[in-house]
């Protein structure tokens, strides 16, 4: 069972993603800020991070750069309400990019794709 870390400053989004992804068989933890995510990443094992870009305090792109630098083996999927960040060079460090939607099919598919790639 893959362990996922959901990082989003919106509590309702974290709960929705956790419930949906747990139904898919994943073990899910969540963090409401970059600092909380770093703390969890330093003390727990995760197979993949789903990361929002626009958060209060540290942005998801700043956190992405830290993760890529310190945990090269940990895939990250950016999940944001804005498609414009696809053109930002910093976002290219991520293993996937999904625009938020009430239908989580695209996110679930991207998670499965990235995890399959990691395991092969």
C-alpha positions in Angstrom: 0.0 0.0 0.0 1.5 3.3 -1.1 1.8 6.2 1.5 0.8 9.6 0.2 1.3 13.0 1.7 -1.3 15.6 0.7 -0.1 19.2 1.2 -2.8 21.9 0.9 -3.7 24.8 3.1 -7.4 24.2 2.6 -8.7 21.8 5.2 -11.7 20.7 3.2 -9.5 19.8 0.2 -7.2 17.7 2.4 -10.2 15.8 3.9 -11.8 15.2 0.5 -8.5 14.0 -1.1 -7.8 11.8 2.0 -11.2 10.2 1.9 -11.2 9.6 -1.9 -7.6 8.3 -2.0 -8.1 6.0 1.1 -11.1 4.5 -0.8 -8.6 3.7 -3.6 -6.4 1.8 -1.1 -3.8 4.4 -0.3 -2.6 5.3 3.1 -2.9 9.1 3.4 -1.4 11.7 5.7 -2.0 15.4 5.2 -0.2 18.7 6.0 -1.7 22.2 6.0 1.5 24.1 5.4 5.0 23.7 4.0 6.5 23.6 7.5 4.2 20.8 8.6 5.0 18.9 5.4 8.7 19.2 6.0 8.3 18.0 9.5 6.3 14.9 8.3 8.8 14.3 5.5 11.6 14.3 8.0 10.0 11.7 10.3 7.9 9.5 8.1 8.2 7.5 4.8 6.0 8.5 1.9 5.9 7.1 -1.6 4.4 10.3 -3.2 3.5 13.9 -2.4 0.4 15.7 -3.8 1.3 19.4 -3.4 -0.8 22.6 -3.8 1.0 25.6 -5.3 -0.7 28.6 -3.8 -0.6 28.3 0.0 -0.2 30.8 2.8 3.4 31.3 3.8 5.7 29.0 1.8 4.5 28.3 -1.7 4.2 24.9 -3.1 6.9 25.7 -5.7 9.3 26.6 -2.9 8.5 23.4 -1.1 8.9 21.4 -4.3 12.4 22.8 -4.7 13.3 21.6 -1.2 11.8 18.2 -1.8 13.7 17.7 -5.1 16.9 18.8 -3.5 16.7 16.6 -0.4 14.6 13.6 -1.5 15.4 12.9 -5.2 13.6 9.6 -5.0 10.2 11.1 -3.8 7.8 11.9 -6.7 5.7 15.0 -6.4 2.4 15.8 -8.2 1.4 19.5 -8.3 -2.3 19.9 -7.8 -3.5 23.5 -8.2 -6.5 25.5 -9.2 -4.4 27.4 -11.8 -3.2 25.9 -15.1 -0.9 28.9 -15.7 1.8 27.4 -13.4 2.5 24.7 -16.1 4.6 27.3 -17.8 6.6 28.1 -14.7 10.0 26.4 -15.0 9.9 25.5 -11.3 6.8 23.4 -11.8 8.8 21.3 -14.3 10.6 19.7 -11.4 7.4 17.9 -10.5 6.5 14.4 -11.7 3.0 15.4 -12.6 0.6 18.4 -12.8 -3.1 18.3 -12.3 -5.6 21.2 -12.2 -8.0 20.8 -9.2 -11.5 19.6 -10.0 -14.4 18.2 -8.0 -13.9 15.1 -10.1 -10.7 13.4 -8.8 -10.4 11.0 -11.7 -7.4 12.9 -13.2 -5.6 13.1 -9.9 -6.2 9.4 -9.2 -4.9 8.5 -12.7 -1.8 10.7 -12.3 -1.0 9.2 -8.9 -1.3 5.7 -10.4 0.9 6.6 -13.4 3.6 8.2 -11.3 3.7 5.4 -8.7 3.8 2.8 -11.5 6.7 4.7 -13.1 8.5 4.9 -9.7 8.2 1.1 -9.2 9.4 0.2 -12.7 
